[in-house]
Amino acid sequence: MATAFDYDNTSGRPPGVVMRVLSAVLPGVASVGSQTQPYAAAWRAGNAAALAADGPGADPLWVALGDSMTQGIGASAPDRGWVGQLADHLAAAGRPHRVVNLAVTGARVQDVIDQQLPALRDLLDAGLAPDLVTVVIGSNDVVSPRWRSGLTERFSVLLDGLPDGAVVANLPNPHREARRVEALLRQREGEGRLVVADMRAHGPRSWRGKLAADTFHPNDAGYAAMAHVFDVALGLAQPR
């Protein structure tokens, strides 16, 4: 159980040069960026509470992997991101889950491999097999030429570390590497190894009115749209 209580939802990396410059000149970027530490602390506390509730009759476990969007950065509160909203939808459908959120703001695919998958394996080794595993990652890779190269290969390593049946979001970005990741996800889905949460087909057609003050992260409405994509993947809703 050490992982459950000791896991840190931060990367330890300082903000990059671009983020520091934007935060200095754009109040919206600074405002949203200021959520990073308190939201990470909120999930760390929530994770401990979720794991402490383990035992006969406990709700099944959901482990969420990802980056700032899975932490809910940009939302009005940590539980108003897509994870919190989907948790509400699952509960309303009679399928409540305890959430362990391993996401880290700024995470790239390699960070999930290096930090989040080992934590998931520790939970499995402790006999805490999740009923649901979700993954939203890759946006921080695909927007940067430095990290875009080799993205599909890193994604393949990540997928190899997931339990069968994990629900993995695709990347709506039109870049060629995102399309290669899409092909990999569809191949794995065809093999019955994962379920694709299809952000391309079921995500919002427009982000107008759905972005936080930094104009990058979703706001509550944007996260509601992301939660709907997972609703569809989990059979809670029909596509709009």
N, C-alpha and C positions, 0 to 999 in steps of 0.2 A: 504493500500500500504506500510505500515511500513515494513512488511516482505520483500517485494521486494527490498527495498533500504537498509535495515539493516541486511539482511541475510549474515552470514559470512561463506565462503567456507573453513573454517579450523576447526579442531577438538578441538583445545586448549590443546591437549595432546602433551607432548614432545616426540621426537623419542624414541623408545624402546632401550634397552641395545644392542640387536643384531645389530640394524641399526646403532647405534653410533659406535660400534666397526668396522663394515664393512665400514662405511664412513671414518673412520680414516686410514684404511689400503688399501682400494680399491678406487682409484681416480674416477673410473666410477660411483660407488655408490654415492660418494659425489657430483659429477657433476650433476647427475640426481636428487638427493635429493635437490639440490639448486634451482630447479624449483618450489618447493612446494609453497612458498609464492608468487612469481610473477604470477604463473598460477592461484592461488586462487584469487589474486587481479584482474587479467584480467577478470575472469568470473564474479566476483562481479560487475565490471563496465559494462560488457556486459549484465548482468541480468537487471541492472537498465535501460540501454538504451532500451532493448527489452520491458520492461514493460512500459516505458515512451511512447513508440510508439503505445500503445493501443488506439483503437478508430475505427470509421467507416472506412472500407477499409483496416485495418491492417491485416498483415499476421497472420494466426492461430498460436497458442502458442504450443510450445513443451517444456515439463519439463523433464529434465534428472536427474535421481537419481543414485547414485553410489559412487565409490571410486576413486582412483588415475587414473584408466584407463579412466574413464569418464571425468576427468579433462584433460586428455591428457598428463600426466607425461611421459617423455621419448621421446615425439615428438619434432620436431624442433620449434614448437610454439603451444600455447594453441589450436588454431583452426586447427591444423594438427593432432589432435587426431581423434578417430573414430567419435566423435560428430561433429566436424567441417567438416570432409570429408563427412559424411552422410548428413549434412545440404546442402553441395554443390550438392550432388546427388539429393536431394529432389527439390532443386531450378531448377536444370537442367531438371527435369521431370515435371516442371510446378506446383510444390507443395511446394513453399517456406514457411518456418516457422521462427518465432521468437523463439530463444532458451533461456530458463531459465535453467541454469545448477546448480543444488543444490548439486553436488557431492563434496566429501571431501576426500582428500588424507588420507589413513590409515583407512578409514571407514570400519566397519563391519556391519553385518545385524542389530544388535541392534542399531547402530548409525543412520541408515536410519530410524528405527522406532522412535527413540528419537528426532532426529534433522530434518531429511529431510521430513518425512511424515507430521509433524506439519506445516512446511513451505508450503508444497503442499496444505494442508487443508486451510491455511490462504489465499492462492491465490484463492481457490475455494470460500471461504466465501466472498472474495472481488469481486466475479463475473467474475473472470478470469479463466474460464474453459478451460483446455488444450485440444487441438485437438489430441495431441500425448503425451504419457508418456512412457519413457523407463527406464529400470532398469538393471544395471550390478553391481552385488554385490555378495559377498560370498567367493572370493578368499582369503581374509585375515582371514576368519574364518576357511576354510577347511585346510589350511596349518599348523594350530596350534592346537595341541591336546587340549589346554586349551579352545579354542573357538569352536572346532568342535562339542563337546557334545551339544546336543540340537539344532543344526543348523536347522534341518527340522522344529522343532516347532517354532523357531523364524522366519523362512521364511514364515510359514503359517500366522503368525501375520502380517508380512509385506504385504503379498498378500491381506489380508483382508482390508488393508488400501488403496489399489490402486483402481482407477476407472476401471470399466470394459473396456476391450480392450487394457490395457497396454501391452507393448511389453517387455518381461522379458527374459534375457539371462540365459541359463543353465550353468552348471559348467562342463568343460571338464575334471577336475581332476578325476582320477579313484577311489578315496576313496569311501568307502561304504556310507558315509554320503552324498557325492555329488550325488550318485545314488538315494538315498532316496529323495533328493531335486528334482531330475529329475522326479521321479514318481509323486511327488506332483504337479509339474508344468504341467505335462501331464494330470493329473486329472483335474486341473483347466482349462486347454486349452480345454479339452473335454466337459467341462460344458459351454464353450463359454465365460469364464471370462477374459482370457488373450490370448496373442499370444506368443509362444516361439520363441526367436531368438536362433537358434540351433547351438551353438558353437561347439558341438560335431560333427555334421554332415557336417556343412558348413564352419567351421573355417579352418585355415591352417593345412595341414597335417604335415608340418615342419615349425619350427620357425627360421630356419637357414636364416640369413640375415635380420631378421625381429625384432630383439631385440635391445634396447638401450644399452648404455655403461654399465649399471648396470647388464646386462644380465637377467633382470627380466621383466621390463616394455617393451612394444612394442616401436619400432621406427615408423617413418612415414609409412613405408611399412607394418609393423605389424598392425598398426591401419587401414590401407586401407583394410587389410584382415578382420578385425573386422567389419568395415563399410559394407563390402560385406555381412556379415551374416545378418545385419539389412536390407540391400537392399533386400535380399531374403524374410525376414519376412514381409516386407512392400510391396512386389510385384513389386519392382523396377528392379529386376534382377532374372535370373534363377540360380540355384546352379551350381557351377563349377564341 
